[in-house]
Amino acid sequence: MSRRRRNATSGPAATNAAVFGEVLRHFREAAGFTQERLANQIPCDRSHVARVEAGTRVPQDTFAKQCDELLGTGGVLLRLWGRIDWYPEVQHPDWFERRAEMDAKAVALREYQEQVIPGLLQTPDYAHALFAQIASGDEVEERVRARMSSQPRFLVDGGPLYVAVLDETCLRSAVGSPDVMRDQCAHLLSVAQRPNIRIQVAPAELFGLVRPRSSMSLIELADERWVYSESLDRGHFNNDPAAYAHHSQTYDVLRADIPSARESAALISDVMEGYEQHGQVRTQRGDLGQEQLQRKQRRQLHRSSPRYPRRRPRP
């Protein structure tokens, strides 16, 4: 059975999780088990059992199945587990606010981005051009301000550890204009010099890399760890320890296999230079095109002007 659940029931997921926890506690106490005894026989940490019963920890299907077997429930917990939407898809702006709250409390943040620059590393012009593709007017400005408000905590002295792995596509995907992309690359080079920030690039032509299936964030709070991802206009939050460990291992192996932060800075510099040259060529082409237009207009003016016969000298 898959660990990732589809939307199966209506109502808040927290309420459903609390119901699962109450049912688990009922069967555990009826079987004469303490939290510690149940944890030892699964096996897992006692705190994991306690959090599942409190409705604050997402269990795996294997956890529910083992509890059924140990407590003699006749499969009730596994059936209940299958009917709960453990990973609800929360629409904007709720999911954005929830992620912003996590960023405000994170002690460490590791991200992998496959198409666009991560929000914590975006310039205002880049963010504006990005949001302008899906919104308009005041909504664009509001989203840009919200995105920029999350950055200062990571850009001050003593800020939390922030590691970003960018697929090379992030640098190559044109957003806004060559000037916007050039300034964005320059910003990456600047913030990457801070002691708490490291930026690495996974080159497109490097074979054999095991990349995450989609963009994701590994968020470490004081007492919890979360895996965060997005799809279209939805955010997905997962605090399953097994899921975090799996994605964390994939992330760390990828970091080990790609160029270092120093080598990645050289790649970013090369891309930035390309945008500078592109902008210069565009300007030159614009000047040339304007000159050609002026010549064409002069020729048309000359052709449309009245013609007078030339006076020839008499023989």
VEXDREN-2710 file (C-alpha; in Angstrom, 1 decimal):
% VEXDREN-2710
k/r/px/py/pz
1/MET/0.0/0.0/0.0
2/SER/1.3/3.4/-0.9
3/ARG/2.6/5.7/1.8
4/ARG/1.3/8.8/0.1
5/ARG/-2.5/9.1/0.4
6/ARG/-5.0/10.6/-1.9
7/ASN/-7.8/12.8/-0.6
8/ALA/-10.0/10.2/0.8
9/THR/-12.2/12.0/3.3
10/SER/-13.6/15.4/3.9
11/GLY/-12.8/17.6/7.0
12/PRO/-9.5/18.7/8.5
13/ALA/-6.7/16.2/8.4
14/ALA/-5.7/17.1/12.0
15/THR/-9.1/15.9/13.2
16/ASN/-8.8/12.7/11.3
17/ALA/-5.3/12.1/12.7
18/ALA/-6.5/12.8/16.2
19/VAL/-9.3/10.2/15.8
20/PHE/-6.7/7.6/14.6
21/GLY/-4.7/8.4/17.7
22/GLU/-7.7/8.0/20.0
23/VAL/-8.5/4.6/18.5
24/LEU/-4.9/3.5/18.8
25/ARG/-4.8/4.5/22.5
26/HIS/-8.1/2.7/23.1
27/PHE/-6.8/-0.6/21.7
28/ARG/-3.4/-0.2/23.3
29/GLU/-4.8/0.3/26.8
30/ALA/-7.4/-2.5/26.3
31/ALA/-4.6/-4.9/25.5
32/GLY/-2.6/-3.8/28.6
33/PHE/0.2/-2.3/26.6
34/THR/2.2/0.8/27.7
35/GLN/3.5/3.2/25.0
36/GLU/7.0/2.0/25.7
37/ARG/6.1/-1.7/25.4
38/LEU/4.3/-1.2/22.1
39/ALA/7.2/0.9/20.8
40/ASN/9.7/-1.8/21.7
41/GLN/7.8/-4.5/19.9
42/ILE/7.2/-2.6/16.7
43/PRO/10.1/-1.4/17.1
44/CYS/10.2/2.4/17.2
45/ASP/10.7/5.3/19.7
46/ARG/8.2/5.7/22.4
47/SER/7.8/9.3/21.4
48/HIS/6.7/8.2/18.0
49/VAL/3.8/6.3/19.5
50/ALA/3.0/9.2/21.8
51/ARG/2.8/11.6/18.9
52/VAL/0.7/9.3/16.8
53/GLU/-1.8/9.0/19.6
54/ALA/-1.8/12.8/20.1
55/GLY/-2.5/13.3/16.4
56/THR/0.7/15.2/15.7
57/ARG/2.7/12.5/13.9
58/VAL/1.8/10.8/10.6
59/PRO/2.3/7.0/10.9
60/GLN/3.1/4.7/8.0
61/ASP/0.7/1.9/6.8
62/THR/3.2/-0.7/8.2
63/PHE/2.9/1.0/11.6
64/ALA/-0.9/0.6/11.6
65/LYS/-0.6/-3.0/10.4
66/GLN/1.9/-3.9/13.1
67/CYS/-0.3/-2.3/15.8
68/ASP/-3.2/-4.4/14.5
69/GLU/-1.2/-7.6/14.9
70/LEU/0.2/-6.8/18.3
71/LEU/-3.0/-5.5/19.8
72/GLY/-5.4/-7.9/18.1
73/THR/-7.7/-5.3/16.6
74/GLY/-8.7/-7.4/13.6
75/GLY/-7.3/-5.0/11.1
76/VAL/-9.3/-1.9/12.3
77/LEU/-6.3/0.4/12.4
78/LEU/-5.1/-0.4/8.9
79/ARG/-8.6/0.1/7.5
80/LEU/-8.9/3.4/9.3
81/TRP/-5.4/4.5/8.2
82/GLY/-6.5/3.9/4.6
83/ARG/-9.5/6.2/4.9
84/ILE/-7.6/9.2/6.3
85/ASP/-6.1/12.0/4.2
86/TRP/-2.8/12.3/5.9
87/TYR/-1.3/14.8/3.5
88/PRO/-4.0/17.3/2.7
89/GLU/-3.4/19.7/-0.2
90/VAL/-4.0/23.2/1.1
91/GLN/-4.7/25.9/-1.4
92/HIS/-3.1/29.4/-1.4
93/PRO/-2.8/31.4/0.7
94/ASP/-3.0/29.0/3.6
95/TRP/-0.1/26.7/2.5
96/PHE/2.1/29.7/1.7
97/GLU/1.5/31.2/5.2
98/ARG/2.2/27.8/6.7
99/ARG/5.5/27.5/4.8
100/ALA/6.4/31.1/5.8
101/GLU/5.8/30.2/9.4
102/MET/8.2/27.3/9.1
103/ASP/10.8/29.4/7.5
104/ALA/10.5/31.9/10.4
105/LYS/11.3/29.1/12.9
106/ALA/13.6/26.8/10.9
107/VAL/17.0/26.0/12.4
108/ALA/18.2/24.6/9.0
109/LEU/16.8/24.4/5.5
110/ARG/17.9/22.3/2.6
111/GLU/16.3/22.7/-0.8
112/TYR/16.4/21.2/-4.3
113/GLN/14.9/23.2/-7.1
114/GLU/14.5/21.9/-10.6
115/GLN/13.0/24.8/-12.7
116/VAL/13.0/28.2/-11.0
117/ILE/15.2/29.9/-8.5
118/PRO/14.0/29.2/-4.9
119/GLY/11.9/31.9/-3.3
120/LEU/14.5/32.7/-0.6
121/LEU/17.1/33.4/-3.3
122/GLN/15.0/35.4/-5.7
123/THR/15.5/39.1/-6.5
124/PRO/12.4/41.4/-6.5
125/ASP/12.5/41.7/-10.3
126/TYR/12.7/38.0/-10.8
127/ALA/9.9/37.3/-8.4
128/HIS/7.8/40.0/-10.1
129/ALA/8.3/38.5/-13.6
130/LEU/7.5/35.1/-12.2
131/PHE/4.3/36.0/-10.5
132/ALA/3.2/38.2/-13.5
133/GLN/2.8/34.9/-15.4
134/ILE/0.0/33.8/-13.1
135/ALA/-1.5/37.0/-11.6
136/SER/-1.9/40.7/-12.3
137/GLY/-2.1/44.1/-10.7
138/ASP/-2.0/44.4/-7.0
139/GLU/-1.9/40.6/-6.5
140/VAL/1.5/40.4/-8.1
141/GLU/2.9/43.2/-5.9
142/GLU/1.4/41.5/-2.8
143/ARG/3.0/38.1/-3.6
144/VAL/6.3/39.7/-4.3
145/ARG/6.3/41.5/-0.9
146/ALA/5.3/38.3/0.8
147/ARG/8.2/36.4/-0.8
148/MET/10.7/39.1/0.0
149/SER/9.6/39.2/3.6
150/SER/10.9/35.6/4.2
151/GLN/14.4/36.4/3.1
152/PRO/16.0/38.7/5.7
153/ARG/16.2/36.0/8.4
154/PHE/18.5/33.9/6.2
155/LEU/20.6/36.9/5.1
156/VAL/21.6/38.4/8.4
157/ASP/24.7/37.5/10.5
158/GLY/24.1/34.3/12.3
159/GLY/21.2/33.2/10.1
160/PRO/20.0/29.6/9.9
161/LEU/21.9/27.1/7.7
162/TYR/20.5/27.3/4.2
163/VAL/21.7/24.9/1.5
164/ALA/20.2/25.1/-2.0
165/VAL/20.9/22.7/-4.9
166/LEU/19.7/24.1/-8.2
167/ASP/19.2/22.1/-11.3
168/GLU/21.0/23.9/-14.1
169/THR/17.5/24.5/-15.6
170/CYS/16.9/27.1/-12.9
171/LEU/19.7/29.2/-14.4
172/ARG/18.8/28.6/-18.1
173/SER/15.0/29.1/-17.9
174/ALA/14.4/32.6/-19.1
175/VAL/12.3/34.7/-16.7
176/GLY/11.6/38.3/-17.4
177/SER/14.5/39.5/-19.5
178/PRO/18.3/39.0/-19.9
179/ASP/18.8/41.9/-17.5
180/VAL/16.6/40.2/-14.9
181/MET/18.4/36.9/-15.2
182/ARG/21.8/38.6/-15.1
183/ASP/20.9/40.4/-11.9
184/GLN/19.5/37.2/-10.5
185/CYS/22.7/35.3/-11.1
186/ALA/24.7/38.2/-9.6
187/HIS/22.5/37.9/-6.5
188/LEU/23.2/34.2/-6.2
189/LEU/26.9/34.8/-6.3
190/SER/26.5/37.5/-3.6
191/VAL/24.4/35.6/-1.1
192/ALA/26.5/32.5/-1.6
193/GLN/29.4/34.3/0.1
194/ARG/27.5/34.4/3.4
195/PRO/28.8/31.8/6.0
196/ASN/25.4/30.2/6.5
197/ILE/24.5/29.8/2.8
198/ARG/25.7/27.3/0.3
199/ILE/24.5/27.1/-3.3
200/GLN/25.4/24.2/-5.6
201/VAL/24.4/23.5/-9.2
202/ALA/23.5/20.1/-10.7
203/PRO/24.8/20.4/-14.3
204/ALA/22.4/19.3/-17.0
205/GLU/25.0/17.2/-18.9
206/LEU/26.2/15.3/-15.9
207/PHE/25.1/11.7/-16.3
208/GLY/24.4/9.2/-13.5
209/LEU/22.9/11.7/-11.0
210/VAL/20.0/10.5/-8.9
211/ARG/17.9/13.7/-8.7
212/PRO/14.7/14.1/-6.6
213/ARG/11.5/13.5/-8.6
214/SER/10.5/17.1/-8.0
215/SER/11.5/20.3/-6.2
216/MET/11.5/19.9/-2.4
217/SER/12.5/21.4/0.8
218/LEU/13.9/19.6/3.9
219/ILE/12.9/21.8/6.8
220/GLU/14.4/21.2/10.2
221/LEU/12.6/22.8/13.2
222/ALA/13.6/22.7/16.8
223/ASP/11.6/19.6/17.5
224/GLU/10.3/18.4/14.1
225/ARG/11.5/17.7/10.5
226/TRP/9.3/18.2/7.5
227/VAL/9.5/17.5/3.8
228/TYR/7.8/20.2/1.7
229/SER/6.9/20.2/-2.0
230/GLU/4.6/22.0/-4.3
231/SER/2.4/21.1/-7.3
232/LEU/0.9/23.9/-9.3
233/ASP/-0.9/26.1/-6.7
234/ARG/-0.7/23.6/-3.8
235/GLY/1.7/22.9/-1.0
236/HIS/2.4/19.4/0.5
237/PHE/3.7/18.9/4.0
238/ASN/5.0/15.6/5.3
239/ASN/6.5/14.9/8.7
240/ASP/6.8/11.1/8.3
241/PRO/10.3/10.3/9.7
242/ALA/10.8/7.6/7.1
243/ALA/10.0/9.9/4.3
244/TYR/12.3/12.6/5.7
245/ALA/15.2/10.1/6.0
246/HIS/14.6/8.8/2.5
247/HIS/14.6/12.3/0.8
248/SER/17.5/13.4/3.0
249/GLN/19.6/10.6/1.8
250/THR/18.8/11.3/-1.8
251/TYR/19.6/14.9/-1.3
252/ASP/23.0/14.3/0.5
253/VAL/24.1/11.8/-2.2
254/LEU/23.2/14.3/-4.9
255/ARG/25.2/17.0/-3.2
256/ALA/28.2/14.7/-3.0
257/ASP/28.0/13.9/-6.7
258/ILE/27.7/17.4/-8.1
259/PRO/30.2/20.3/-8.3
260/SER/31.1/22.0/-5.0
261/ALA/29.8/25.4/-4.0
262/ARG/33.0/27.1/-5.3
263/GLU/32.8/25.2/-8.6
264/SER/29.1/26.0/-8.9
265/ALA/29.9/29.7/-8.5
266/ALA/32.1/29.5/-11.6
267/LEU/29.2/28.0/-13.5
268/ILE/26.8/30.7/-12.3
269/SER/29.3/33.3/-13.4
270/ASP/29.5/31.8/-16.9
271/VAL/25.7/31.8/-17.2
272/MET/25.6/35.4/-16.0
273/GLU/28.1/36.4/-18.6
274/GLY/26.0/34.8/-21.3
275/TYR/23.0/36.9/-20.2
276/GLU/25.2/40.0/-20.3
277/GLN/26.3/39.2/-23.9
278/HIS/22.7/38.4/-24.9
279/GLY/21.6/41.8/-23.6
280/GLN/24.4/43.6/-25.5
281/VAL/23.5/41.7/-28.7
282/ARG/19.9/42.6/-28.3
283/THR/20.8/46.3/-27.8
284/GLN/23.0/46.2/-30.9
285/ARG/20.3/44.5/-32.9
286/GLY/17.8/47.1/-31.7
287/ASP/20.1/50.0/-32.8
288/LEU/20.7/48.3/-36.1
289/GLY/17.0/47.7/-36.6
290/GLN/16.2/51.3/-35.8
291/GLU/18.8/52.5/-38.3
292/GLN/17.4/50.2/-41.0
293/LEU/13.9/51.5/-40.2
294/GLN/15.1/55.1/-40.6
295/ARG/16.7/54.3/-43.9
296/LYS/13.5/52.6/-45.1
297/GLN/11.5/55.6/-44.0
298/ARG/13.8/58.0/-45.9
299/ARG/13.6/55.9/-49.0
300/GLN/9.8/55.9/-48.8
301/LEU/9.7/59.6/-48.2
302/HIS/11.9/60.1/-51.2
303/ARG/9.8/57.9/-53.4
304/SER/6.5/59.6/-52.4
305/SER/7.8/63.1/-52.8
306/PRO/6.8/65.0/-56.0
307/ARG/9.2/64.7/-58.9
308/TYR/10.1/67.7/-61.1
309/PRO/11.7/67.4/-64.5
310/ARG/15.3/68.2/-64.7
311/ARG/16.3/71.2/-66.7
312/ARG/18.7/70.1/-69.4
313/PRO/21.0/72.6/-71.1
314/ARG/20.0/73.7/-74.5
315/PRO/22.3/72.6/-77.4
END
